[in-house]
Amino acid sequence: MQDQRFKDAGYRPFPMDFHDGVLVGGYDALVDYLEY
């Protein structure tokens, strides 16, 4: 599963969600998502 790579990279669920087929999770990903 892709979310395991997020966990290995130090990401924390925020919570995990899919947006337009892209996995959104972790602080950096959340920031990128909210900037749209």
C-alpha positions, 0 to 999 in steps of 0.5 A: 500500500502506498500509505506505508511509504508515507509512514516510512518517510515519517508522514503521519495520517492527517487523516489519510484521504484520496483527492482526485486519485492522489493520496493526501496524508502527512503535514506537507501533503496537507499543506500542499492540498490546502493551498489549492 
